[in-house]
Amino acid sequence: MQHIINRFLNYVKIDTQSNPTSQTTPSTEKQWYLADLLVDELKEIGMQDVSIDDNAYIMATLPSNIENDVPTVGFISHFDTSPDFSGKDVNPQIIENYDGKDIVLNARENIILSPDYFEDLQQYKGQTLITTDGTTLLGADDKAGIAEIVTAMEYLINHPEIKHGDIRIGFTPDEEIGRGAHLFDVDKFNADWAYTMDGSQVGELEYENFNAASAKVTIKGKSVHPGYAKNKMVNAISIANEFLSILPPEETPQNTSDREGFFHVHHIKGEIEHAEFEMIIRDHDKDLFEKRKQLIKDISAQLNSDYGDCIHTEIKDQYFNMREKIEPVSFIVDIAKAAMESVGVKPIIKPIRGGTDGSQLSYKGLPCPNIFAGGHNFHGKYEYVPVQSMLKAVQVIVKICEIVGTAKPKNA
């Protein structure tokens, strides 16, 4: 337990926040600090073919210790953290034998991690939790996944009696800004399939996610003295408000769950002559996803007709539901499920209400379901991870390798 705690704390104390406005990969120079550390660590524990490319994508191999030519399985996590909340000067707190009560993250700011609000805490009573100090995120998304993969590889290296085929691991930058798999070289990775260790609570196993797009709406207005503005002023702020009022109010993140899609406005600014807002569009169903994008276009067209061609709308697809690519090879989900059950973890199979590198990788030819990394409340000051969940993730990785290692040879 202390070994994986130390490893995880070593990672989270390095600020690796990504930047969506950057055009480089990685999007921030500081991601290199952890990337270089990981390369050295992988070499130290005995991994082979350790490489890092010009964009900070890390790959390594644990060679097979069996004669049979079984499939090559991969495990992937990302080392950047979300731009939504500070990842600088992370100061983790370790709560041993959690008593099920409120945890004071920051007494001075009265920041409390409470099971009354975060009900999942109740299932970890008696366990060891790692939390923030209330001023930053923690970084369990996805440094917990990295710690679990490295620890599992180290365990297999130290226990050669566990038989396995070739195992490939990959660590990526910029997942939090939707670019983690953009430059991932699937051919170089050379695995038959892989798993991202990037889920939340213990037991999560996911192979479907949102179809996703972004939309930016820009509105050009005309400023006229308000006392003489009748039939002359075009108030871009008012048009933006009208646009947003047409969207179905119940189809927002705070009003939806499970496979329900939504529109989510996350940035808005404006003056009379210029207003703009950005949103994300999400739906698990491909047809409904296309209808959502069309609604944005239809509203734009209607308001352009009403106000004189003052709106410009840009919609970009971001990723698609990986279920389409996973279902034809559903046995890889069955393997993960069997691995969980064999180490005493109850699989929780549900759709991801978000994205994952696994989605893009699946569409690039590397089927890639998502497995829990153990953390909760990602992207904010209430983030925490139970150490026992991390240890279970290590066991699941090891067991998957063992199951694949005993599979029929590829050419049998």
N, C-alpha and C positions, 0 to 999 in steps of 0.2 A: 504493500500500500504506500509506504513512504517513498518508494522508488518512483512510482508514477506521479505522486504529488510533487516531488522535487522537479521532475521533468516538466510537468505542466506549468508549475510556477516559473520555471526558467523561461518558458515560451511567452507566457502572458505579460511578463514584465518588459517585453520588447514591443514598442509601439509599431503596429503594422497597418494602421488605418489606410484604406484605399481612398481614391479621390475620383469621383465620377466626371469631373471636368477636365481631367488630364487626358492627353492623347498618347501617353507613353505606356509601355508595358514592361515592368509593373507600373501602376499609375502613381506610385510614390516611391521615392528613393529609399525610404526607411524600411520598406519590405525586404530589401536585400540583406539587412542585418540578420534577420531570422533565417532567411533562405541560406545564407552562407553557413550559419551555425548548424542548420539541419544537414547540410552536405557533409560537414566535418563529423557530425554525430553518427550519420549513417555509415561512414567509413570506419569509425571507431568500433561500432558494434559488430562489424563484419559483413555488411552488405556489399554486393558486387555490382559492377557496372554503374557506379554512382555518377550521375551527370547533372549539370545545371546549364541551361542554354542562355542565350543573350536576353531572354525575357523572363528569366528566373523560374522557369518550369523545371522541377526536380524529378528525376526518375532513378530508380534503383531496382536491383534484382536480388532475390534470395533463391539461389539455384536449387533445382530439384535434388532430393536425396534418395530417389527411387529410380528403378530401371524403366518402368513403364512410361510411355509417352502420353501422359494425361493432360487435360486442358491447363492452360496458364490462366490463373486468376489474378486480378489486380485489386488494389485498395487505394482510394484517392481521398485527400482532404485539402483544404485551402488554408493558407497562412495569413491572409489579410483579415482585418476586422472592419466592421461596418462604419461608414462615414456618418451614421445617424447620431453617434454619441462618442465622446472622447475615449480614446484608447491610450492616452498618454499618462505615464506615472501610475499605472495600475498597481494597487496595493491590496492584494487579496487577503481575506480573513479566513481562517480555518476554524470551523465550528465542529468540535468533536462530540460524538454522542448527542446529536441534536434532540432537544427535549420536546419538540412539537410546538413550541411557543414562538412569540415574536422574536425576531433577530434585529438588534439595533445595528444598522450598518454605519450610521453616522449620527452620533448623539448631538453634535453641535447643530446640524441641519435638521435634526429630528426625522431622519430617513429610516423607515422601518420596513423590513421584509417580513410580512405577516401572513400566516396561513389563513387568516380570515379573508384575505383578498386573493392570495396565491394558494389556492386549495391544494395544488399538487405537493406542496411542502409536507402535508400530512403523511404521505406514503413513505417519507424518508426519515421518520422518527427513529432515533437510535443510530443513525448513520453519520458519517463525516461529510460535512458540506464545505465547499469552497465558495465564498461569496465575494462581492466587491466591498469597498469601503464607502459606498454611496456617492462617489464623485466621478466614477468612470464606469464603462462596461467592464466585463471580466475577460472576454475573449475565448470562452469555451466554444464559441462558434468561430472558428472550428479548430482551435488549438487543442481542444480535448480530443478531437478526431486524430490529429497528428500524433499526440502523445500515445494514444491507444495503438495506432498502427506501428509506431517505432517500438513500443513496448512488446507488442505481439511478435514482431520480427526478431527482437532480441531474445524473447523466450524460445522461439523456434530454433534459433541458432544455438542456444544453450541446452536445448533438449532434442538432439538429433534422432532420438528414438521415435519422435513423432514424424511419421512419413508424409511427405508432401511433394507436389510437383513444383515447377517454376512459379514463383510468386513475384509479381511486379507491384511496385508502389509508386505513387505520384503525388507531389505536392504542388499546388498552383497558387498564383497571385490573383487578386482582383475578382474573386467570385462574388463578393458583396456588391459589386457594381455591374454584375451581369456579364463579365468578360473573362471569367475564370477558365472557360474551355475554348475560347476563341482561337488561341494559338497552341492548343494542346495537340501534340503530334501522335495521333492514334496509331499510325503505322510503326513509329519508333517504340511506342509503349508495348505493342505486340502481345496483347493479352486477348484471350477469347471472350472474356467479359470482365467486369469489375464491379465494385461496390464503393459508393461514396460513404464515408463515415461522417455524416453531417446532419443526422436527425436530432431530435430533442430527447424526450423522456425514454427511459429504459424500455426496450421492447419494440420501439417503432421500426416498421419495415414498410417502405413506400416505393411504389413503382408507377405512380401516376401523379401528375402535377398540373398546374395551370397551363393553358395556352396564354401567352403574354404579349402585350404590345404597349408601347408608350405613345402618348399624343401630346403635342405642343400646339397650343392655339394662340395666335397673335392677332390682336385687334388694333386697327388704326382709327383714331378718332379725329375730331376737329374741335379746337378750343375757340370759343367765342365768349365775350363778356356775358355773364349770366343774365344781366339785365336786358340784353338785346339778343338772346340766344334762340328765340322761338324759330323753329324750322331751319336753323343754321347749325347749332351745336350738335356734334356727334360724340357722346360721352362713352369712351371706350370702357370705362369701369362699369357703367350701367349695362352695356351690351354683354360684358363678361358675366355679370350677375344674372342676366336673362338667360344666357347660354346654360349656365350651371343649374338654373332653376328648372330647366326642361328635363334634365337627367332624372331618372327615377330615384326619389330620395331614399327608398328602402334598399337600394342596391349599392351600398357602401360597405367597406370592411367591417365597420362596427355593427352592421345589421345583417351580416351573412355568416354562414358556416358551412362545413362539409364541402359539397361540390357546387355550392352557389357562387356565381360570379359577381363581379362588382366593377364600379368605376371609382377611382381614388385620386382626388386632386391633392397633390402634395406640395405644390408651389404656386403662388399667385402674387402678382404685383401689378400696379397700375397707376396711371394718371389719366387725365381727360383725353390726351392725344395718343396714348399708348397703354395698352394693357396686355398681359399675357399670363397664361397659366399652363401648368404641366400636370398630366395625369397618367396613371397606369390603368390598363384595361386587362381584366382577368376573367377567364372562364375555363372550366375543365372540358366542356362540350365544344367541339370544333365549330359546329353550326351556330351555336349561340355566341361564340367568340366573334365570328364573322359578322353577325347581326349587331353586336356591340360596336364594332368598328364602323359599320355602316351608319349607325345612329349618330355618331359624332360627325360624320360627313353630311348627313341629312340636316342636322341642326345648323351646321356651318352654312350649308346652301340656303336654308330658309332665312337665316339672319342676314346673309349677304344680299338676298333679294329684298329684305325689309329695309336695310340700312346702306345699300349701295356698295357692295363688294369691298367690305372693310375687314374681312376675316381671312386669315391664312391658317390652314390646318395641316400639320405634318404628323403622320402616323407611321410608326415603325414597329414591325414585328420583332420580338425579343427572343422568345423560345416557344417550344410547343410541348404538348403532353407526351411524355415518354412512354405512356402505356402502349401506344401503337407499336413501339419498337420492342417492348419487353414481353408482351403477350406471346409472340411467336417462340420465345425461348423461356417460357415461364418456369422451366425447371431450375433456373438460377435463383428465382424467388423461393422455390421449394427447398433448395439447399440452405439458404439463409434461415428459413423458418425452422428446418430440422436442426441447424446448428444452435439456434436460440433455445429450442425446447430441450436439447441435450445438456445444456448448461443451466437449466432452471429458469429461463426467461420466457415469459408468455408473449408471443408475437402480437403486436398491435398493427394490423394492416389497415392503412387508411391513406386517402389522397393527401398530397402535400398542398397546403394552401400557400404556395409560393413557388420558387424555382430552385433549381439545384444544378450544379455542374453536370450531374448525371443525365439531365434532359438533353443538353447540347451534345454531350458525348454519345448518347444513344443514337442521336440523329447523325453523328459522324461515323457510326459503325461500331461503337463500343457499348453494347448494352450495359446499363449501369444503374441498378436499383440503389436505394438509399437506406442506410442502417443507422440506428440511434448512436449518438455520441454521448448522450446523457445530460446535456445542459438544459436549462430552462430560462425563460424571460430574456431571450437574446436581444442584443442591440440597445441595452439600457443599463441603468444603475442597479436594477433588481436581479440581474443575471446571477445564476448560481449553478453549480454542478455537484452532485453527490459522487464522492470518490468510488463508492461501491458500484455505481453505474458505469464508471470508466473501466473498472476492473472486469465487469461483465462484458463490456464491449471487447476488451482484450481476449477474453475467453471465446467469444463468438468468432472473432477473426481467426484465432488458432483452430477452432473446430471446423470452420469453413475450409481452411487449408487442408485439414486432415480428411474431411469428407471428399474433397476433390482429389486428393492424393490416393484415395482408395477406389476411385471411379474406374470404369473400363477404359483401357487405352483408346486413344483417338481412332486408331485404325482397326480396332477389334471388330 
